[in-house]
Amino acid sequence: MKYRLPTLITISFAILFVPGVVRSCGPFLEYAQFTTYGGPFPGEFSSGRFGVLRPSYTHADLLLAYRTLSGVPLTPDEVPSAPLSDGANPWLAARSKVPGVQPLDEINADKKIAGDDFESYPNCLQPAFVTAAETLKSRMTTWGASSPQLAEWVRGQDTVFSNCSGGPYIPARVPGASALLAADREYQIAAAEFYAGQLEKAEADFDRIAADRTSPWHDIAAYVAARACIRQGTLGKNEAKLKEAASRLRDIADDPARGKLRDSASDLLNFIRAQTEPEERLTEIGKEITKPHLGIKIQQMLVDYTDIWYEMETAGHPPVAGKTDATDWVMAVQHGGQPVAKWRETHKLPWLVAGLMWAESEKDSGDFHDLIDAAHALKPESPAYPTATYYGILRQIQLGETDAARRWADMALARNEPDHIANLFRGERMKLARNWTEFLKYAPRMPVSSSDGVGGTEFPMAKDDLRHDWSFDEDAVEAFNKAVPLSLWLNATSNPLLTRDLQAQIAQAGWVRAVILGDQSAARRFAERMGTLQPELKAEMSTYLATKDAAAANFNAVYLMLHAPGFEPQVRSGSGRKTDILKRDELRDNWWNLTTHRMYYADTSVNPAQFDLYPKEPFYPEGFLPPDQRQAGDAEWAKIGALAGKSVDYLCGQAIAWAKAHPDEPRNPHALYLCVEATHYGPTEPKNPYSKQAFDLLHKRYPKSEWATKTKYYY
């Protein structure tokens, strides 16, 4: 569980946050997504309008959505400022201006949890570095940039921050120091103890400083001592220390002389209540969330709400309904229930959205045309418009009202919504495609985010991160690969509804399909188009086209595919294969295995919008193809799977057969070598029989070739 406390006061280098856990593992491969499922993009809520809600959004995001849909959008003072990319930068920049100080490039602010190699917590947060920099500037003015006192102060502060990830390192007291340096050093010692995890010592030292009214740290020390108690309570799961911290903080909050510290103490008291009285705090947040002008404290409310919910679910006692409308709504969005009935009872906008999301699954919801009519009546600037429109169109599709759904989707697309919203409308419109032209028009989508597919955070995707611009989502590639006949693949390679890059992808995969199907005429047309669209393959395609004999041309194709692991008889969704087609991918994304990606998506819930439209097979639209073309596409896909479902077996079988029939072919040694390599780097089972066959034939027929010398093993 990750704890975060509000940045409410930037005073001293002891802004001591309660640690949370950050899990570190990997590596993970990123892939393109066409909408977001983990939450809105950063900054969307502050605009007063967000995208299409999903049940997978976090509790905090759903709580903000409820607030926004209730007519209380975020105000500028409620939006957190963006943190610097490196929290230590302010301190590193300030210390670099001190003459004679050794340069320091970075500080690791996270500390590993003792006894665990994979979990850590943020020990030193940015406010500590900011205020350390501010204190350094003040001391530089007092003592001078080249003074021994300043150099000693910097050494002490460096020691403090060395405990962020390591330690314990405690700075020594300075004999004969001035009163100011001595007071600063006492505070540095307490802060170092805190970061080093010596929390009882830190608490005692902060208390001692708080009792010294001559110390410049007198006011803040009592507050930080309470934070030391909080950390003991959270890290050590010590409820008594949390209660002690609460008592300390109440004293500060009730003292008019404490100034801004009173607000800080009050917010920390709420944090403690989230630990000690979670259900009461959850209910309180649910009631307060729609109040305007909450200020920056709303951010801690969202953290508390999420953490409490998680802890309650983990303990097997999730929140119960009936305490607040906000929490009831979050439950309804995530799990369904009776949101349609609730909307009919209240006619509140949040419940209209939840009702549309779950209308089909809600028992006794009856005819939900009243929800669809209410969604139609929303103005485009409404924060509910994207969600209500998307789910409203979906419900019309499920009702079989395709003409009405088509008109609604066209109206929504005419609004030029951001791509992460428009892509969902494009998907619905493609589902309703009546012909090939409409299918191609709505098949392309713009990738908008990247994700690791295992619950990682989604981020808006910069244009520089894209291998392609417009791409296909799963519904389009499923249709192309499994239903679209080769004649339409040829049409797509020059169809102006597709970008040149998409045309090239289709030509490349179409050529492989035609070769496997033995359709030399189509293969030659694909090769000609590929030579135009992909100059890097022009020489290879020219060689293929120059070969008139069908059998020799087929070997040319097989030899090229063995040499170029990026070839495959299917198009891919998203940004496709990352490695150049002619190069081997080091993570073994080489050649093909014609098993569907669908189970991967189902298992990881990476692409639930596809399941909205296609809850069961076939996972693509069917109405855009006439029966004869659909039958042709089905037959071609079945034949490709039967002949070449496993790329390595197909390519090696072809190459070995050619070598046996044409022993004088000069490319045979290299082709056999490539077969052995393919059984190692391609998608195949251990001890593939073709590996040994190619190895034996290579060493028997061509023992003195360089390729036999390079092939020492088979796999």
BELKA-V882027 format. One record per run of one state. SS is the DSSP state (2 for helix, 1 for strand, 0 for the rest). FROM is the first residue (numbers start at 0). TO is the last residue. If there is no record, write none. Layout:
<<SS;FROM;TO> <SS;FROM;TO>>
This chain:
<<0;0;20> <1;21;22> <0;23;29> <1;30;32> <0;33;43> <2;44;46> <0;47;57> <2;58;68> <0;69;74> <2;75;77> <0;78;87> <2;88;94> <0;95;108> <1;109;111> <0;112;117> <1;118;121> <0;122;124> <2;125;142> <0;143;146> <2;147;160> <0;161;177> <2;178;195> <0;196;197> <2;198;210> <0;211;216> <2;217;234> <0;235;237> <2;238;252> <0;253;254> <2;255;257> <0;258;259> <2;260;275> <0;276;276> <2;277;287> <0;288;295> <2;296;313> <0;314;323> <2;324;334> <0;335;337> <2;338;345> <0;346;347> <2;348;357> <0;358;367> <2;368;375> <0;376;383> <2;384;398> <0;399;400> <2;401;412> <0;413;417> <2;418;430> <0;431;434> <2;435;442> <1;443;445> <0;446;447> <1;448;450> <0;451;457> <1;458;459> <0;460;461> <2;462;464> <0;465;468> <1;469;471> <0;472;472> <2;473;481> <0;482;484> <2;485;491> <0;492;498> <2;499;516> <0;517;518> <2;519;532> <0;533;533> <2;534;545> <0;546;548> <2;549;562> <0;563;591> <1;592;592> <0;593;596> <2;597;603> <0;604;606> <2;607;612> <0;613;625> <2;626;643> <0;644;644> <1;645;645> <2;646;660> <0;661;666> <2;667;680> <0;681;687> <2;688;700> <0;701;704> <2;705;709> <0;710;714>>
